[in-house]
Amino acid sequence: MATNERSDRALKVENARILCGAYYGLLAVVFTLSLDAIIFYLGYKQLIPLFAGTLLAMTIASVFGYLFGERIIHTHIPFLKKVFFYGWVMTLSALPFYCVGLVWFYVSGHPELAPNLTILSLLKLYIQTVIHAIVLVGSWLSILSGLAALYLRSYLVYYIYDSSDE
């Protein structure tokens, strides 16, 4: 074990999964509300209610933050590329699950679609939503998530660790 690894306090954080889940859940709320405000300002109609979209984003981000938290926070030095990659992969793997909820909220919020709804049309809608989400949102959100993972691992973990000693 190298001396840097022995003195790295981030490797001693016991609740890395909970910390990362709460961090990404909070970021999801902030980004969802900001994105919704921008979309509303541009004059577009809401496809799903704001509360449902925010709750869905927070839940999915918290779950995937919890799943990837151990890898993000307990990565050994040098960690920049690995931590960024984990944040990037976390977002791209969470998007299909977010799209399931998005399609469900959309279909349940538009009852006029019910007579024409089949399994094949739902599947087409889901695949189209996933492709659009990965291309339009995943391209920039995954990069922001990687940068957020870097900030969490590089600065925030140490700040929380130091503040708990006081």
OpenMM code with the backbone's topology and positions (N, CA, C; nanometers):
from openmm import Vec3, app, unit

residues = "MET ALA THR ASN GLU ARG SER ASP ARG ALA LEU LYS VAL GLU ASN ALA ARG ILE LEU CYS GLY ALA TYR TYR GLY LEU LEU ALA VAL VAL PHE THR LEU SER LEU ASP ALA ILE ILE PHE TYR LEU GLY TYR LYS GLN LEU ILE PRO LEU PHE ALA GLY THR LEU LEU ALA MET THR ILE ALA SER VAL PHE GLY TYR LEU PHE GLY GLU ARG ILE ILE HIS THR HIS ILE PRO PHE LEU LYS LYS VAL PHE PHE TYR GLY TRP VAL MET THR LEU SER ALA LEU PRO PHE TYR CYS VAL GLY LEU VAL TRP PHE TYR VAL SER GLY HIS PRO GLU LEU ALA PRO ASN LEU THR ILE LEU SER LEU LEU LYS LEU TYR ILE GLN THR VAL ILE HIS ALA ILE VAL LEU VAL GLY SER TRP LEU SER ILE LEU SER GLY LEU ALA ALA LEU TYR LEU ARG SER TYR LEU VAL TYR TYR ILE TYR ASP SER SER ASP GLU".split()
positions = [
    Vec3(0.0856, -0.1179, 0.0000),
    Vec3(0.0000, 0.0000, 0.0000),
    Vec3(0.0900, 0.1238, 0.0000),
    Vec3(0.0655, 0.2148, -0.0905),
    Vec3(0.1447, 0.3368, -0.1003),
    Vec3(0.1101, 0.4311, 0.0137),
    Vec3(0.1991, 0.5274, 0.0375),
    Vec3(0.1759, 0.6219, 0.1478),
    Vec3(0.0558, 0.7114, 0.1202),
    Vec3(0.0306, 0.7435, -0.0077),
    Vec3(-0.0863, 0.8255, -0.0402),
    Vec3(-0.2157, 0.7533, -0.0059),
    Vec3(-0.2203, 0.6225, -0.0339),
    Vec3(-0.3401, 0.5455, -0.0040),
    Vec3(-0.3607, 0.5321, 0.1460),
    Vec3(-0.2519, 0.5225, 0.2219),
    Vec3(-0.2640, 0.5078, 0.3653),
    Vec3(-0.3168, 0.6353, 0.4295),
    Vec3(-0.2808, 0.7511, 0.3748),
    Vec3(-0.3213, 0.8776, 0.4342),
    Vec3(-0.4487, 0.9351, 0.3707),
    Vec3(-0.5059, 0.8686, 0.2732),
    Vec3(-0.6268, 0.9186, 0.2077),
    Vec3(-0.7473, 0.8945, 0.2970),
    Vec3(-0.8025, 1.0016, 0.3507),
    Vec3(-0.9139, 0.9914, 0.4456),
    Vec3(-1.0436, 0.9496, 0.3780),
    Vec3(-1.0568, 0.9713, 0.2485),
    Vec3(-1.1804, 0.9346, 0.1786),
    Vec3(-1.2023, 0.7844, 0.1785),
    Vec3(-1.0946, 0.7079, 0.1872),
    Vec3(-1.1088, 0.5625, 0.1893),
    Vec3(-1.1636, 0.5127, 0.3216),
    Vec3(-1.1652, 0.5998, 0.4232),
    Vec3(-1.2154, 0.5616, 0.5554),
    Vec3(-1.3614, 0.5983, 0.5764),
    Vec3(-1.4246, 0.6631, 0.4791),
    Vec3(-1.5647, 0.7007, 0.4920),
    Vec3(-1.6478, 0.5739, 0.4939),
    Vec3(-1.7272, 0.5573, 0.6007),
    Vec3(-1.8017, 0.4328, 0.6186),
    Vec3(-1.9340, 0.4311, 0.5417),
    Vec3(-1.9971, 0.5454, 0.5273),
    Vec3(-2.1294, 0.5510, 0.4638),
    Vec3(-2.1204, 0.6138, 0.3248),
    Vec3(-2.0303, 0.5621, 0.2436),
    Vec3(-2.0068, 0.6189, 0.1107),
    Vec3(-2.1291, 0.6072, 0.0214),
    Vec3(-2.1993, 0.4983, 0.0304),
    Vec3(-2.3170, 0.4787, -0.0549),
    Vec3(-2.4281, 0.5772, -0.0195),
    Vec3(-2.4532, 0.5948, 0.1093),
    Vec3(-2.5589, 0.6872, 0.1524),
    Vec3(-2.5216, 0.8302, 0.1167),
    Vec3(-2.3965, 0.8663, 0.1372),
    Vec3(-2.3500, 1.0006, 0.1031),
    Vec3(-2.3652, 1.0286, -0.0451),
    Vec3(-2.3261, 0.9355, -0.1284),
    Vec3(-2.3350, 0.9539, -0.2732),
    Vec3(-2.4808, 0.9539, -0.3201),
    Vec3(-2.5628, 0.8703, -0.2605),
    Vec3(-2.7048, 0.8689, -0.2958),
    Vec3(-2.7729, 1.0000, -0.2613),
    Vec3(-2.7441, 1.0547, -0.1438),
    Vec3(-2.8034, 1.1827, -0.1039),
    Vec3(-2.7508, 1.2966, -0.1916),
    Vec3(-2.6237, 1.2917, -0.2252),
    Vec3(-2.5612, 1.3946, -0.3093),
    Vec3(-2.6249, 1.3977, -0.4482),
    Vec3(-2.6366, 1.2823, -0.5106),
    Vec3(-2.6952, 1.2788, -0.6447),
    Vec3(-2.8458, 1.3035, -0.6427),
    Vec3(-2.9130, 1.2643, -0.5352),
    Vec3(-3.0554, 1.2967, -0.5225),
    Vec3(-3.0780, 1.4465, -0.5147),
    Vec3(-2.9947, 1.5153, -0.4373),
    Vec3(-3.0049, 1.6609, -0.4271),
    Vec3(-2.9712, 1.7284, -0.5600),
    Vec3(-2.8676, 1.6803, -0.6260),
    Vec3(-2.8337, 1.7357, -0.7575),
    Vec3(-2.9458, 1.7133, -0.8590),
    Vec3(-3.0116, 1.5998, -0.8517),
    Vec3(-3.1220, 1.5718, -0.9440),
    Vec3(-3.2373, 1.6685, -0.9232),
    Vec3(-3.2677, 1.7007, -0.7980),
    Vec3(-3.3747, 1.7969, -0.7705),
    Vec3(-3.3381, 1.9335, -0.8269),
    Vec3(-3.2156, 1.9781, -0.8029),
    Vec3(-3.1713, 2.1095, -0.8512),
    Vec3(-3.1734, 2.1149, -1.0033),
    Vec3(-3.1192, 2.0123, -1.0690),
    Vec3(-3.1153, 2.0120, -1.2156),
    Vec3(-3.2540, 1.9986, -1.2765),
    Vec3(-3.3412, 1.9179, -1.2163),
    Vec3(-3.4762, 1.9013, -1.2692),
    Vec3(-3.5549, 2.0313, -1.2594),
    Vec3(-3.5471, 2.0971, -1.1462),
    Vec3(-3.6180, 2.2241, -1.1308),
    Vec3(-3.5611, 2.3314, -1.2232),
    Vec3(-3.4287, 2.3350, -1.2381),
    Vec3(-3.3667, 2.4332, -1.3279),
    Vec3(-3.4044, 2.4072, -1.4735),
    Vec3(-3.3978, 2.2819, -1.5136),
    Vec3(-3.4327, 2.2470, -1.6510),
    Vec3(-3.5796, 2.2736, -1.6788),
    Vec3(-3.6659, 2.2461, -1.5819),
    Vec3(-3.8083, 2.2721, -1.6000),
    Vec3(-3.8349, 2.4219, -1.6112),
    Vec3(-3.7632, 2.5025, -1.5333),
    Vec3(-3.7797, 2.6482, -1.5424),
    Vec3(-3.7349, 2.6995, -1.6791),
    Vec3(-3.6262, 2.6452, -1.7311),
    Vec3(-3.5778, 2.6868, -1.8636),
    Vec3(-3.6782, 2.6466, -1.9716),
    Vec3(-3.7286, 2.5248, -1.9636),
    Vec3(-3.8261, 2.4777, -2.0626),
    Vec3(-3.9540, 2.5598, -2.0557),
    Vec3(-3.9993, 2.5913, -1.9341),
    Vec3(-4.1190, 2.6731, -1.9176),
    Vec3(-4.0962, 2.8139, -1.9721),
    Vec3(-3.9774, 2.8698, -1.9488),
    Vec3(-3.9443, 3.0033, -1.9981),
    Vec3(-3.9412, 3.0064, -2.1507),
    Vec3(-3.8973, 2.8986, -2.2122),
    Vec3(-3.8931, 2.8908, -2.3583),
    Vec3(-4.0313, 2.8709, -2.4195),
    Vec3(-4.1317, 2.8430, -2.3373),
    Vec3(-4.2681, 2.8337, -2.3853),
    Vec3(-4.3160, 2.6948, -2.4207),
    Vec3(-4.2432, 2.5921, -2.3804),
    Vec3(-4.2853, 2.4555, -2.4099),
    Vec3(-4.3822, 2.4053, -2.3044),
    Vec3(-4.4702, 2.3154, -2.3461),
    Vec3(-4.5684, 2.2563, -2.2563),
    Vec3(-4.5035, 2.1442, -2.1749),
    Vec3(-4.5464, 2.1301, -2.0496),
    Vec3(-4.4956, 2.0225, -1.9658),
    Vec3(-4.5577, 1.8903, -2.0093),
    Vec3(-4.4746, 1.7884, -2.0254),
    Vec3(-4.5247, 1.6568, -2.0636),
    Vec3(-4.5708, 1.5781, -1.9419),
    Vec3(-4.5017, 1.5945, -1.8299),
    Vec3(-4.5418, 1.5308, -1.7045),
    Vec3(-4.5420, 1.6388, -1.5966),
    Vec3(-4.6176, 1.6192, -1.4896),
    Vec3(-4.6216, 1.7192, -1.3828),
    Vec3(-4.4831, 1.7404, -1.3195),
    Vec3(-4.4595, 1.8599, -1.2718),
    Vec3(-4.3297, 1.8961, -1.2146),
    Vec3(-4.2960, 1.8100, -1.0938),
    Vec3(-4.3922, 1.7922, -1.0052),
    Vec3(-4.3651, 1.7129, -0.8848),
    Vec3(-4.3303, 1.5692, -0.9203),
    Vec3(-4.4036, 1.5095, -1.0133),
    Vec3(-4.3770, 1.3713, -1.0534),
    Vec3(-4.2392, 1.3584, -1.1178),
    Vec3(-4.2044, 1.4520, -1.2037),
    Vec3(-4.0736, 1.4481, -1.2687),
    Vec3(-3.9595, 1.4674, -1.1708),
    Vec3(-3.9786, 1.5571, -1.0750),
    Vec3(-3.8749, 1.5817, -0.9748),
    Vec3(-3.8591, 1.4611, -0.8828),
    Vec3(-3.9705, 1.4043, -0.8408),
    Vec3(-3.9649, 1.2867, -0.7544),
    Vec3(-3.9026, 1.1673, -0.8271),
    Vec3(-3.9362, 1.1508, -0.9529),
    Vec3(-3.8782, 1.0431, -1.0321),
    Vec3(-3.7270, 1.0614, -1.0479),
    Vec3(-3.6847, 1.1825, -1.0820),
    Vec3(-3.5416, 1.2085, -1.0999),
    Vec3(-3.4654, 1.1899, -0.9691),
    Vec3(-3.5219, 1.2379, -0.8582),
    Vec3(-3.4550, 1.2241, -0.7296),
    Vec3(-3.4429, 1.0772, -0.6895),
    Vec3(-3.5467, 1.0002, -0.7116),
    Vec3(-3.5438, 0.8591, -0.6746),
    Vec3(-3.4418, 0.7813, -0.7560),
    Vec3(-3.4461, 0.7991, -0.8870),
    Vec3(-3.3519, 0.7267, -0.9742),
    Vec3(-3.2081, 0.7690, -0.9455),
    Vec3(-3.1841, 0.8995, -0.9293),
    Vec3(-3.0482, 0.9470, -0.9018),
    Vec3(-2.9986, 0.8986, -0.7664),
    Vec3(-3.0855, 0.8956, -0.6672),
    Vec3(-3.0444, 0.8471, -0.5350),
    Vec3(-3.0117, 0.6988, -0.5379),
    Vec3(-3.0921, 0.6216, -0.6076),
    Vec3(-3.0671, 0.4774, -0.6154),
    Vec3(-2.9353, 0.4498, -0.6881),
    Vec3(-2.9141, 0.5153, -0.8008),
    Vec3(-2.7902, 0.4905, -0.8745),
    Vec3(-2.6698, 0.5538, -0.8055),
    Vec3(-2.6899, 0.6637, -0.7347),
    Vec3(-2.5821, 0.7178, -0.6523),
    Vec3(-2.5449, 0.6212, -0.5413),
    Vec3(-2.6444, 0.5579, -0.4831),
    Vec3(-2.6195, 0.4567, -0.3805),
    Vec3(-2.5434, 0.3378, -0.4396),
    Vec3(-2.5842, 0.2938, -0.5579),
    Vec3(-2.5194, 0.1780, -0.6200),
    Vec3(-2.3740, 0.2060, -0.6587),
    Vec3(-2.3461, 0.3282, -0.7038),
    Vec3(-2.2113, 0.3624, -0.7489),
    Vec3(-2.1289, 0.4344, -0.6416),
    Vec3(-2.1863, 0.4611, -0.5257),
    Vec3(-2.1196, 0.5403, -0.4231),
    Vec3(-1.9906, 0.4798, -0.3719),
    Vec3(-1.9916, 0.3498, -0.3525),
    Vec3(-1.8712, 0.2822, -0.3032),
    Vec3(-1.7570, 0.2973, -0.4028),
    Vec3(-1.7866, 0.2808, -0.5300),
    Vec3(-1.6827, 0.2926, -0.6324),
    Vec3(-1.6322, 0.4353, -0.6449),
    Vec3(-1.7224, 0.5312, -0.6366),
    Vec3(-1.6825, 0.6711, -0.6554),
    Vec3(-1.5974, 0.7199, -0.5393),
    Vec3(-1.6398, 0.6957, -0.4177),
    Vec3(-1.5706, 0.7535, -0.3026),
    Vec3(-1.4484, 0.6718, -0.2617),
    Vec3(-1.4513, 0.5414, -0.2750),
    Vec3(-1.3400, 0.4577, -0.2298),
    Vec3(-1.2419, 0.4218, -0.3405),
    Vec3(-1.2338, 0.5021, -0.4449),
    Vec3(-1.1352, 0.4806, -0.5505),
    Vec3(-1.0007, 0.5329, -0.5026),
    Vec3(-0.8974, 0.4530, -0.5225),
    Vec3(-0.7641, 0.4891, -0.4754),
    Vec3(-0.7004, 0.5965, -0.5635),
    Vec3(-0.6064, 0.6681, -0.5066),
    Vec3(-0.5311, 0.7715, -0.5774),
    Vec3(-0.4400, 0.7028, -0.6782),
    Vec3(-0.4247, 0.7496, -0.8002),
    Vec3(-0.4886, 0.8595, -0.8710),
    Vec3(-0.6279, 0.8169, -0.9188),
    Vec3(-0.7233, 0.9019, -0.8967),
    Vec3(-0.8620, 0.8624, -0.9163),
    Vec3(-0.9372, 0.9443, -1.0196),
    Vec3(-0.8785, 1.0451, -1.0791),
    Vec3(-0.9529, 1.1371, -1.1653),
    Vec3(-1.0259, 1.0683, -1.2795),
    Vec3(-0.9570, 0.9881, -1.3574),
    Vec3(-1.0198, 0.9230, -1.4728),
    Vec3(-1.1237, 0.8206, -1.4303),
    Vec3(-1.0924, 0.7428, -1.3277),
    Vec3(-1.1864, 0.6394, -1.2836),
    Vec3(-1.3136, 0.6994, -1.2264),
    Vec3(-1.3002, 0.8012, -1.1427),
    Vec3(-1.4172, 0.8615, -1.0794),
    Vec3(-1.5042, 0.9302, -1.1844),
    Vec3(-1.4429, 1.0005, -1.2787),
    Vec3(-1.5199, 1.0614, -1.3862),
    Vec3(-1.5931, 0.9544, -1.4662),
    Vec3(-1.5256, 0.8451, -1.4955),
    Vec3(-1.5872, 0.7354, -1.5716),
    Vec3(-1.7044, 0.6751, -1.4950),
    Vec3(-1.6904, 0.6554, -1.3640),
    Vec3(-1.8002, 0.6000, -1.2841),
    Vec3(-1.9216, 0.6929, -1.2852),
    Vec3(-1.9000, 0.8221, -1.2735),
    Vec3(-2.0109, 0.9172, -1.2796),
    Vec3(-2.0764, 0.9190, -1.4164),
    Vec3(-1.9955, 0.9079, -1.5205),
    Vec3(-2.0462, 0.9063, -1.6573),
    Vec3(-2.1299, 0.7810, -1.6825),
    Vec3(-2.0779, 0.6652, -1.6445),
    Vec3(-2.1488, 0.5391, -1.6641),
    Vec3(-2.2754, 0.5348, -1.5780),
    Vec3(-2.2678, 0.5898, -1.4573),
    Vec3(-2.3841, 0.5893, -1.3690),
    Vec3(-2.5021, 0.6604, -1.4346),
    Vec3(-2.4777, 0.7740, -1.4942),
    Vec3(-2.5856, 0.8497, -1.5582),
    Vec3(-2.6396, 0.7777, -1.6811),
    Vec3(-2.5517, 0.7266, -1.7625),
    Vec3(-2.5981, 0.6565, -1.8828),
    Vec3(-2.6724, 0.5274, -1.8490),
    Vec3(-2.6370, 0.4634, -1.7387),
    Vec3(-2.7107, 0.3428, -1.7002),
    Vec3(-2.8417, 0.3760, -1.6291),
    Vec3(-2.8546, 0.4958, -1.5731),
    Vec3(-2.9783, 0.5358, -1.5045),
    Vec3(-3.0837, 0.5875, -1.6022),
    Vec3(-3.0433, 0.6394, -1.7151),
    Vec3(-3.1390, 0.6979, -1.8098),
    Vec3(-3.2480, 0.6016, -1.8577),
    Vec3(-3.2189, 0.4759, -1.8914),
    Vec3(-3.3288, 0.3861, -1.9315),
    Vec3(-3.4325, 0.3639, -1.8212),
    Vec3(-3.3880, 0.3620, -1.6957),
    Vec3(-3.4824, 0.3456, -1.5853),
    Vec3(-3.5652, 0.4719, -1.5656),
    Vec3(-3.5032, 0.5875, -1.5852),
    Vec3(-3.5773, 0.7132, -1.5779),
    Vec3(-3.6819, 0.7180, -1.6897),
    Vec3(-3.6471, 0.6667, -1.8055),
    Vec3(-3.7403, 0.6686, -1.9188),
    Vec3(-3.8615, 0.5799, -1.8947),
    Vec3(-3.8453, 0.4717, -1.8188),
    Vec3(-3.9611, 0.3889, -1.7839),
    Vec3(-4.0618, 0.4724, -1.7063),
    Vec3(-4.0137, 0.5437, -1.6058),
    Vec3(-4.1024, 0.6307, -1.5287),
    Vec3(-4.1580, 0.7449, -1.6107),
    Vec3(-4.0770, 0.7999, -1.6980),
    Vec3(-4.1210, 0.9102, -1.7827),
    Vec3(-4.2354, 0.8666, -1.8746),
    Vec3(-4.2202, 0.7509, -1.9363),
    Vec3(-4.3260, 0.6991, -2.0242),
    Vec3(-4.4508, 0.6675, -1.9421),
    Vec3(-4.4336, 0.6093, -1.8254),
    Vec3(-4.5485, 0.5757, -1.7416),
    Vec3(-4.6247, 0.7010, -1.6988),
    Vec3(-4.5529, 0.8047, -1.6542),
    Vec3(-4.6195, 0.9296, -1.6161),
    Vec3(-4.6849, 0.9976, -1.7358),
    Vec3(-4.6219, 0.9891, -1.8518),
    Vec3(-4.6778, 1.0500, -1.9718),
    Vec3(-4.8074, 0.9807, -2.0132),
    Vec3(-4.8046, 0.8493, -2.0163),
    Vec3(-4.9226, 0.7741, -2.0587),
    Vec3(-5.0354, 0.7885, -1.9563),
    Vec3(-5.0022, 0.7850, -1.8282),
    Vec3(-5.1074, 0.7979, -1.7273),
    Vec3(-5.1621, 0.9405, -1.7196),
    Vec3(-5.0859, 1.0377, -1.7636),
    Vec3(-5.1311, 1.1766, -1.7623),
    Vec3(-5.2086, 1.2173, -1.8855),
    Vec3(-5.2099, 1.1332, -1.9863),
    Vec3(-5.2816, 1.1607, -2.1107),
    Vec3(-5.3792, 1.0467, -2.1401),
    Vec3(-5.4973, 1.0500, -2.0788),
    Vec3(-5.5917, 0.9382, -2.0967),
    Vec3(-5.6467, 0.9264, -2.2389),
    Vec3(-5.6325, 1.0286, -2.3205),
    Vec3(-5.6808, 1.0191, -2.4580),
    Vec3(-5.5983, 0.9200, -2.5407),
    Vec3(-5.4817, 0.8805, -2.4906),
    Vec3(-5.3991, 0.7822, -2.5604),
    Vec3(-5.4415, 0.6389, -2.5327),
    Vec3(-5.5213, 0.6172, -2.4287),
    Vec3(-5.5553, 0.4817, -2.3833),
    Vec3(-5.6228, 0.3947, -2.4891),
    Vec3(-5.7158, 0.4454, -2.5689),
    Vec3(-5.7796, 0.3555, -2.6670),
    Vec3(-5.6831, 0.3006, -2.7723),
    Vec3(-5.5796, 0.3731, -2.8051),
    Vec3(-5.4867, 0.3309, -2.9099),
    Vec3(-5.3607, 0.2650, -2.8556),
    Vec3(-5.3564, 0.2357, -2.7267),
    Vec3(-5.2355, 0.1855, -2.6633),
    Vec3(-5.2252, 0.0338, -2.6748),
    Vec3(-5.1139, -0.0117, -2.7300),
    Vec3(-5.0827, -0.1545, -2.7351),
    Vec3(-4.9444, -0.1736, -2.6770),
    Vec3(-4.9085, -0.2963, -2.6559),
    Vec3(-4.7749, -0.3271, -2.6044),
    Vec3(-4.6686, -0.2811, -2.7043),
    Vec3(-4.6955, -0.3012, -2.8317),
    Vec3(-4.5998, -0.2608, -2.9347),
    Vec3(-4.5841, -0.1086, -2.9387),
    Vec3(-4.6941, -0.0353, -2.9268),
    Vec3(-4.6839, 0.1109, -2.9283),
    Vec3(-4.6136, 0.1624, -2.8026),
    Vec3(-4.6363, 0.0979, -2.6884),
    Vec3(-4.5640, 0.1355, -2.5660),
    Vec3(-4.4146, 0.1079, -2.5796),
    Vec3(-4.3803, -0.0045, -2.6384),
    Vec3(-4.2404, -0.0393, -2.6590),
    Vec3(-4.1723, 0.0595, -2.7543),
    Vec3(-4.2419, 0.0952, -2.8624),
    Vec3(-4.1874, 0.1946, -2.9556),
    Vec3(-4.1679, 0.3291, -2.8874),
    Vec3(-4.2658, 0.3697, -2.8062),
    Vec3(-4.2550, 0.4958, -2.7329),
    Vec3(-4.1379, 0.4927, -2.6356),
    Vec3(-4.1194, 0.3794, -2.5670),
    Vec3(-4.0090, 0.3661, -2.4725),
    Vec3(-3.8741, 0.3704, -2.5434),
    Vec3(-3.8597, 0.2967, -2.6518),
    Vec3(-3.7323, 0.2950, -2.7253),
    Vec3(-3.7006, 0.4331, -2.7810),
    Vec3(-3.8014, 0.4989, -2.8343),
    Vec3(-3.7816, 0.6341, -2.8858),
    Vec3(-3.7441, 0.7308, -2.7738),
    Vec3(-3.8050, 0.7161, -2.6567),
    Vec3(-3.7729, 0.8015, -2.5425),
    Vec3(-3.6310, 0.7770, -2.4939),
    Vec3(-3.5890, 0.6519, -2.4889),
    Vec3(-3.4527, 0.6199, -2.4454),
    Vec3(-3.3501, 0.6766, -2.5425),
    Vec3(-3.3743, 0.6614, -2.6708),
    Vec3(-3.2795, 0.7141, -2.7708),
    Vec3(-3.2695, 0.8661, -2.7604),
    Vec3(-3.3838, 0.9319, -2.7512),
    Vec3(-3.3810, 1.0776, -2.7379),
    Vec3(-3.3163, 1.1204, -2.6066),
    Vec3(-3.3416, 1.0486, -2.4995),
    Vec3(-3.2826, 1.0844, -2.3703),
    Vec3(-3.1314, 1.0693, -2.3730),
    Vec3(-3.0828, 0.9635, -2.4338),
    Vec3(-2.9376, 0.9427, -2.4385),
    Vec3(-2.8716, 1.0459, -2.5295),
    Vec3(-2.9325, 1.0739, -2.6429),
    Vec3(-2.8719, 1.1688, -2.7371),
    Vec3(-2.8837, 1.3123, -2.6869),
    Vec3(-3.0029, 1.3522, -2.6443),
    Vec3(-3.0251, 1.4925, -2.6080),
    Vec3(-2.9820, 1.5262, -2.4657),
    Vec3(-3.0093, 1.4373, -2.3721),
    Vec3(-2.9806, 1.4672, -2.2324),
    Vec3(-2.8552, 1.3957, -2.1857),
    Vec3(-2.8394, 1.2721, -2.2230),
    Vec3(-2.7256, 1.1943, -2.1762),
    Vec3(-2.5920, 1.2476, -2.2207),
    Vec3(-2.5892, 1.3138, -2.3341),
    Vec3(-2.4620, 1.3657, -2.3842),
    Vec3(-2.4021, 1.4705, -2.2912),
    Vec3(-2.4822, 1.5602, -2.2387),
    Vec3(-2.4279, 1.6631, -2.1490),
    Vec3(-2.4457, 1.6270, -2.0022),
    Vec3(-2.5517, 1.5539, -1.9681),
    Vec3(-2.5754, 1.5189, -1.8281),
    Vec3(-2.4726, 1.4191, -1.7776),
    Vec3(-2.4293, 1.3284, -1.8618),
    Vec3(-2.3287, 1.2314, -1.8184),
    Vec3(-2.1947, 1.2997, -1.7920),
    Vec3(-2.1619, 1.4009, -1.8700),
    Vec3(-2.0388, 1.4764, -1.8458),
    Vec3(-2.0504, 1.5553, -1.7154),
    Vec3(-2.1655, 1.6187, -1.6931),
    Vec3(-2.1862, 1.6904, -1.5669),
    Vec3(-2.1844, 1.5954, -1.4479),
    Vec3(-2.2376, 1.4769, -1.4660),
    Vec3(-2.2362, 1.3789, -1.3579),
    Vec3(-2.0941, 1.3319, -1.3276),
    Vec3(-2.0137, 1.3149, -1.4300),
    Vec3(-1.8731, 1.2809, -1.4087),
    Vec3(-1.7996, 1.3907, -1.3350),
    Vec3(-1.8265, 1.5167, -1.3720),
    Vec3(-1.7646, 1.6290, -1.3013),
    Vec3(-1.8149, 1.6393, -1.1576),
    Vec3(-1.9431, 1.6087, -1.1362),
    Vec3(-1.9980, 1.6094, -1.0003),
    Vec3(-1.9340, 1.4990, -0.9158),
    Vec3(-1.9081, 1.3844, -0.9766),
    Vec3(-1.8404, 1.2760, -0.9049),
    Vec3(-1.6983, 1.3172, -0.8691),
    Vec3(-1.6314, 1.3875, -0.9596),
    Vec3(-1.4968, 1.4382, -0.9295),
    Vec3(-1.5000, 1.5374, -0.8140),
    Vec3(-1.5979, 1.6262, -0.8130),
    Vec3(-1.6091, 1.7223, -0.7037),
    Vec3(-1.6374, 1.6512, -0.5721),
    Vec3(-1.7253, 1.5528, -0.5760),
    Vec3(-1.7569, 1.4773, -0.4547),
    Vec3(-1.6332, 1.4078, -0.4005),
    Vec3(-1.5598, 1.3412, -0.4857),
    Vec3(-1.4425, 1.2644, -0.4419),
    Vec3(-1.3244, 1.3529, -0.4075),
    Vec3(-1.3077, 1.4625, -0.4816),
    Vec3(-1.1896, 1.5461, -0.4621),
    Vec3(-1.2031, 1.6449, -0.3474),
    Vec3(-1.3223, 1.6993, -0.3242),
    Vec3(-1.3367, 1.8072, -0.2266),
    Vec3(-1.4424, 1.7800, -0.1200),
    Vec3(-1.5616, 1.7438, -0.1605),
    Vec3(-1.6739, 1.7370, -0.0671),
    Vec3(-1.6552, 1.6290, 0.0391),
    Vec3(-1.6019, 1.5139, 0.0023),
    Vec3(-1.5797, 1.4073, 0.0991),
    Vec3(-1.4842, 1.4537, 0.2086),
    Vec3(-1.3792, 1.5232, 0.1714),
    Vec3(-1.2827, 1.5711, 0.2704),
    Vec3(-1.3423, 1.6795, 0.3593),
    Vec3(-1.4251, 1.7649, 0.3006),
    Vec3(-1.4906, 1.8690, 0.3797),
    Vec3(-1.5867, 1.8071, 0.4818),
    Vec3(-1.6630, 1.7086, 0.4399),
    Vec3(-1.7554, 1.6411, 0.5323),
    Vec3(-1.6765, 1.5630, 0.6359),
    Vec3(-1.5702, 1.4978, 0.5952),
    Vec3(-1.4893, 1.4192, 0.6880),
    Vec3(-1.4251, 1.5095, 0.7924),
    Vec3(-1.3750, 1.6252, 0.7500),
    Vec3(-1.3128, 1.7190, 0.8443),
    Vec3(-1.4145, 1.7837, 0.9361),
    Vec3(-1.5346, 1.8110, 0.8868),
    Vec3(-1.6353, 1.8761, 0.9699),
    Vec3(-1.6947, 1.7790, 1.0724),
    Vec3(-1.6857, 1.6501, 1.0490),
    Vec3(-1.7393, 1.5548, 1.1454),
    Vec3(-1.6474, 1.5387, 1.2660),
    Vec3(-1.5203, 1.5777, 1.2527),
    Vec3(-1.4252, 1.5670, 1.3637),
    Vec3(-1.4439, 1.6796, 1.4648),
    Vec3(-1.5062, 1.7878, 1.4234),
    Vec3(-1.5179, 1.9041, 1.5123),
    Vec3(-1.6283, 1.8903, 1.6122),
] * unit.nanometer
topology = app.Topology()
chain = topology.addChain("A")
for resn in residues:
    res = topology.addResidue(resn, chain)
    for name in ("N", "CA", "C"):
        topology.addAtom(name, app.Element.getBySymbol(name[0]), res)
